[in-house]
């Protein structure tokens, strides 16, 4: 079976919600609201990019990019979150394929850079660097990482879209 990475379609929304719920069910450091966050971002028109990994007609992975605000005023920065893969398919490179494609598309759209909150050992392989530029209040700097696509890293605090506060 071959894996296809593509933009989400309206018909994918229920599968994305279920997949995201399952992917974070047993995860550490989660509020278990990731599926609500994706829905809130979508409803607000703030899903800059939303890709699914499909295999044999089944959505097995999803990842999203949305705009972030920097206190320094630097434009065109985005946040990668969430990245979800069905538990039975985790560790098989699906999340990595989604992330690489999202970053490629984001750069092609002229973005200045992207931030992510997560495991530095995992996200560093995609070019994210801890302790570079932007910061997220209340988060250890090694877990908040950035990638500048061109130019230097901006300074300042990052604010995610209000959709990240969604609880249902």
FENRAMO-V927869 format. One record per residue. N is the residue number from 1. SS is DSSP state (H for helix, E for strand, L for the rest). BURIAL is 1 if it has 16 or more other C-alpha atoms within 10 Angstrom, else 0. Layout:
# FENRAMO-V927869
{{N | SS | BURIAL} {N | SS | BURIAL}}
This chain:
# FENRAMO-V927869
{{1 | L | 0} {2 | L | 0} {3 | E | 1} {4 | E | 1} {5 | E | 1} {6 | E | 0} {7 | E | 0} {8 | L | 1} {9 | L | 0} {10 | H | 0} {11 | H | 0} {12 | H | 0} {13 | H | 0} {14 | H | 0} {15 | H | 1} {16 | H | 1} {17 | H | 1} {18 | H | 0} {19 | H | 1} {20 | H | 1} {21 | H | 1} {22 | H | 1} {23 | H | 1} {24 | H | 1} {25 | L | 0} {26 | L | 0} {27 | L | 0} {28 | L | 0} {29 | L | 0} {30 | L | 0} {31 | L | 0} {32 | L | 1} {33 | L | 1} {34 | H | 1} {35 | H | 1} {36 | H | 1} {37 | H | 1} {38 | H | 1} {39 | H | 1} {40 | H | 1} {41 | H | 1} {42 | H | 1} {43 | H | 0} {44 | L | 0} {45 | L | 0} {46 | L | 1} {47 | L | 1} {48 | L | 1} {49 | E | 1} {50 | E | 1} {51 | E | 1} {52 | E | 1} {53 | E | 1} {54 | E | 1} {55 | E | 0} {56 | L | 0} {57 | L | 0} {58 | E | 0} {59 | E | 1} {60 | E | 1} {61 | E | 1} {62 | E | 1} {63 | E | 1} {64 | E | 1} {65 | E | 1} {66 | E | 1} {67 | E | 1} {68 | E | 1} {69 | E | 1} {70 | E | 1} {71 | L | 0} {72 | L | 0} {73 | L | 0} {74 | L | 0} {75 | L | 0} {76 | L | 1} {77 | E | 1} {78 | E | 1} {79 | E | 1} {80 | E | 1} {81 | E | 1} {82 | E | 1} {83 | E | 1} {84 | E | 1} {85 | E | 1} {86 | L | 1} {87 | H | 1} {88 | H | 0} {89 | H | 0} {90 | L | 0} {91 | L | 0} {92 | L | 0} {93 | L | 0} {94 | H | 1} {95 | H | 1} {96 | H | 1} {97 | H | 1} {98 | H | 1} {99 | H | 1} {100 | H | 0} {101 | H | 0} {102 | H | 1} {103 | H | 1} {104 | H | 0} {105 | H | 0} {106 | H | 1} {107 | H | 1} {108 | H | 0} {109 | L | 0} {110 | L | 0} {111 | L | 1} {112 | L | 1} {113 | E | 1} {114 | E | 1} {115 | E | 1} {116 | E | 1} {117 | E | 1} {118 | L | 1} {119 | L | 0} {120 | H | 1} {121 | H | 0} {122 | H | 0} {123 | H | 1} {124 | H | 0} {125 | H | 0} {126 | H | 0} {127 | L | 0} {128 | L | 1} {129 | E | 1} {130 | E | 1} {131 | L | 0} {132 | L | 1} {133 | L | 1} {134 | L | 1} {135 | E | 1} {136 | L | 1} {137 | L | 0} {138 | L | 0} {139 | L | 0} {140 | L | 0} {141 | H | 1} {142 | H | 0} {143 | H | 1} {144 | E | 1} {145 | E | 1} {146 | E | 1} {147 | E | 1} {148 | E | 1} {149 | L | 1} {150 | L | 0} {151 | L | 0} {152 | L | 0} {153 | L | 1} {154 | L | 1} {155 | L | 0} {156 | L | 1} {157 | E | 0} {158 | E | 1} {159 | E | 1} {160 | E | 1} {161 | L | 1} {162 | H | 0} {163 | H | 1} {164 | H | 1} {165 | H | 0} {166 | L | 0} {167 | L | 0} {168 | L | 0}}
